[in-house]
Amino acid sequence: MLEFKVHDGDNEVVLQFEHSLLALSKWEANSKKAFLTLQGKTPAELLDYFRCMIAPGQDPDLVYRMSPDQLDKLEKYISDTQTATTFMKEATGKRSGDIATSEVIYGWLVGLKIPFHPVETWHLNRVMVLVRVVQANNEPPKKPTREEALNDWQRVNEANRKFFGSEG
């Protein structure tokens, strides 16, 4: 969660933001388009997403009172991985044609038996890493190549020869 102080008239208010699956689903419901695409967002679209990120019970219109520096920090927060987990190769969902809309991500959670609560309020990048980790853990063991199987057989055979004192 990220917090910023803004002025609302004579009062100073602390706004709380969370880049989460819940915020993503709100934005996509309003805009009727996918957020997690390679296409850039207009300033108006980003501001609308920031409004969706505000914690419940807070006035989303206070986003318009934020400084440019605060808005830049909010954009960086969205890009932050929020995890130390790394992957050897990139994976994008179950099918290469999937665009990761909120419904697709909720579908992944259902398919992987990951409960929505509290995951839907986590930083979205952590949710995506969790999905990838569970997918990787659920993959069947990799079948050895022919060369790996032959090398393994040869290693076992040599160990058996030594153990039994045989030459063939």
N, C-alpha and C positions, 0 to 999 in steps of 0.2 A: 504494500500500500504506500502511496506517495501523498504527502500533505503539503499544502501551500496556504499561506495567510493572504487574504484579500480584504479590502475594505468594502463594507456594505453600509454606506452612509457614514454614520459616526462610529459604527461598530467594526471591530476586526473579527473576521470569521476564518476558521480553519477548514479548508475544503479537503476532503479525502477522496483519492482516486484509486481505482483498481482496474487494471487491464485484465479482464477476465472473460470467461466464456459467457457469463451472464451479460456483461456490457456488450460483447460482440453480438449476442442474439438480439439485444434491444436495438442496436444500431442497424442491423440487417433487417429487422422488422420495420424500422422507419424508412430506410433508404431503398429497400427491395433489391439490394445488390450485395455481392460478396465483398467483405473487407480484406480478407487475406489473399490478395492477388498481387501480382507484380506491378499493376497499374498504380500510379501515384494518386494520392487523394488531394482534392482541392482544399484550400484553407477552410472553406465552409464545411466540407465533409469532415475534416479533422476536428473542427470545433464541435460539430454535432456528436462525433464519437467521444470527445472529452466530456460532453454533457452526459452521455450514457455511462461514462466511467465514474461519475460522482456517486458517493455512498448514499444509500437510501436515507431519506429525510432531509437531505440538503438541497438547496435551490440550484438547479442546473444552470440557470441564467447567470449565476455568479462567475461562470467561466469567462464571460465577456469582460470581467473586471481584472483578469489576470494580466500580468506584464508579459511582454514578448519573451523575456528570459525564462519565466515560469512555463510558458507554452513550449519553448524549446526543450526544457528539462522534461516536460511531460512526453514529448515525442521520443526523447532518448530513453525514457522509462519503458515505453512500449517496445522498443528495440532490444532492451536488455534481456539477456538469456535467462537470468534469475536461477541459474543452475551451474554446477560444475561438471555435469554429465556431458560427455562428447560421444560422437559416433564416428566410426571409420568411413562409412559411406552414407550419402544422403538417401533418405527414404521419404516418399510422399504419399502417405495414405495407403489404402489397400489396392486401389486401382490407379494407374498412372493418370487417368482422365479426371479424377476427383478434384474439385475445387473445394477447399476446406471451409465450407460455410458452417455456421453454428449447428445446423441440423446434421450435417455430415459428422461433425465432431461429437455431437451427442450420440449419433449412431455408433461411432467407434467406441464410446464409453459403454454403451449397452452391449455391443458385441464382445467387448473385452471384460465385461462384468465389473466395470469401475463405477462405483456409486457417484451420482451427480453431486451429492452434498458431502463434503465441502468443496469438492474439486471445481465446481462451476464458479467459485469465487476466487480461485487461485489466479496468479498471474498466468495469462494465456500461454506464454512460452513454456512454463513449467507443465501445464496440462499436455501440451504437444510432446514434450520430452517423456512424460509418464506414458502416454499412448505408445510412443516408439519403444520404450523399455518393455512394456507388457507385451507388445507385438513380438519383440525379439525373444523374450522369454518363452513365448508360446510357440515359436517356430520349432518344427521337428529337427532333430539333430541332422547335420549335413552328412549326406552319404559320401563316403570316401571315393576319390577317383580311383580308376583302375591302378594307376601308378602307386598311389598311397596304400591301397590294399595289398599289392604285391610286395612293397617295401615292408609293410607290417608283417606279412606272412614270412618273409625272409628273415626278419629280425627274430620272430618267435622260433622259427626253425633253427637258426644258429644258436639261440639260447638253449633249446632242447638238446641239440647235439652236444653242447658243452656239459649240460647237466647229466646226460646219459652216457657220455664218453663215446659217442658214436661218430662215424665219419660220413654217414650218408643217410 
